[in-house]
Structure formats: structure tokens, C-alpha cells
Amino acid sequence: MTSERLGPAPVNTLTRIFVAAMMVVALATRNQVSAWPWLLTSDVLALVLLELVERSPRASRVAAVVALWYPLVLIPAYYGQLGIIGLGVAHVRDPVVQHWEDVLLGGKPSLTWHAAMPEPLLSSVLHACYASHYLIVVGVPLWLWIRAGREACERALCGITLTFYVCYLVSALFPVAGPGYWYPAPTGPESRVATARLVHWLIDSGSSYGTAFPSSHVAASWAAVLLAIRRAPVLAAILAPVALGLAAGTVYGQFHYVLDAAAGAAVALGCFAGVDGLRGLLARPASPR
């Protein structure tokens, strides 16, 4: 008697491609990054996790939940891996992005905006929107899982995961530290509100050097909002202004350049437009055990 395995879902194939690319990055930077053997080991463990997930019986509820949500565990792990690589290589492209902003915008909004408008209320709102990234990225697929079913949740998680992976690979090839590493930190009343202190604590606790371009905060949050439109339009309408405030908050709070946020929005739109076709291309039937 045979039982069905969970099999290779589209997000698993995406993850394999991403992990393979990160292994190439680790090997390419091994002369600068002393921890590269540990990075490769973690990559191998990620691939082992995928194998275990796919070999799990479809009837197992625990395995089904792990198969659905595991990307949200891998994503912060690879964010940290990029930070290790960024610190080891220590070659960022911030001067290039700053020059682009001078040419395109005639200035540096991430340096001047908060100083020109040091309003505590504005700062509170924009920093709160920035912090909402974590709730949006987890909350949208969770809401869809509860209200619209597994397929809607899986689609959203696949799109969000694809968005993160694209951002991370761009960051690996074009590392940018962000304005917080280059410009003086805000010291006015806008920097002393509770939400600003909370966000700065979160960043100080877990920021990864060299991952500013494109902004994965903007990209993944907007991808989640766009992916909610079909099955949860009211939720998408509620979250859209928050995601817009998040994008603005990345600049006001001096976490990203304007071009980081714009690039993140472009990645979100591209991944949203392509996720359904990509899922269809990568989908394969479950295999018997």
C-alpha cells in the first residue's frame, strides 16, 4: 500500500534555486568571509529540510503546516547570512546610490526630510507603519489561511517568499548599507518618540549590513498587500495606506534611501505580476512513497 507524499511544491523549487545561488555567493566570497564553511553548512541543512518536508506523508497535519510556513523561518536566517557576507566583504555601493539620488532627486531626502519636519506625531505614525512590516508579512497569509483556505495562503506565501528571495539576491550582487551607516543619526524630537525608539531597537538587534537595496521591508509588505486583493480586498484596502506609510517611514527614519524604497516597490509589483505564472510553471504532482 502506498501513501502520497507532500511532494515538491512551487515554493520548494524556488527555495532550492535561491539556496543554490546563496551557496555560489558563499563560495565566491570565501576569501573575505571566514565563516563561509558554516554558511555552506546551513545551506545544506536547508536543503535537507526541504527533502524531509517533501517526503512527509500528505496525511500528516504537522508536516502540512511546516510545508506551508517554513519559508518564513528561512527568510530571517538568510537575512542574517547576507549580513555576515556583507560585513566580510565590506564593499558597499552607497556612494553610487547617493549619486543617483543627487541626479534624480536633487538631494538626499533620507538625510534632510526628518530634519525639515521634526514632528513627533508624524514620526510616531511613520515609525509605527515601518514596524508593521512584520505583522503584514505574517498576518496577510495567516488571514487568508483562516478565511480563504490553504490555496490562497500558499499563493500569498509563495509570492512573499519570491519577493524576499529576489531582494536578497540583488543585495548579494549590489550591497548597500543604507543611510543610517553614512549620515548623522537624527537627534531632534522626532527621534525620541516611542515608536522610533522601538524601531531603532529592532534594527540594532537584528539589522544585516549591506541589505538596504532594494528594501525588502517595502517589497515584501507591498507584495503581501497586492496578493491579498483577490481573496481579501477589504484587508488589502486597509493595509495599503499602512504599506505606503511604511515606504515613507523607511526614508523619514533614515533606514533606506528613496531609491531603496522605489526598487522594493518595483520588485513587489514584478513578483506579484509573475507569481501565478511561475507557480504554474513550477507545480508538479505529489509522488507516492
Secondary structure, DSSP 8 states (H G I E B T S, - for coil): ---BB----HHHHHHHHHHHHHHHHHHHTTTT-TTHHHHHHHHHHHHHHHHHHHHSBTT-HHHHHHHHHTHHHHHHHHHHHHHHHHHHH----HHHHHHHHHHHHSS-HHHHHHHH---HHHHHHHHHHHHTHHHHHHHHHHHHHHHT-HHHHHHHHHHHHHHHHHHHHHHHHS-B--GGGTS----SGGGSSHHHHHHHHHHHHH--TTB-SS-HHHHHHHHHHHHHTTT-HHHHHHHHHHHHHHHHHHHHTTSS-HHHHHHHHHHHHHHHHHHHHHHHHH-----B-
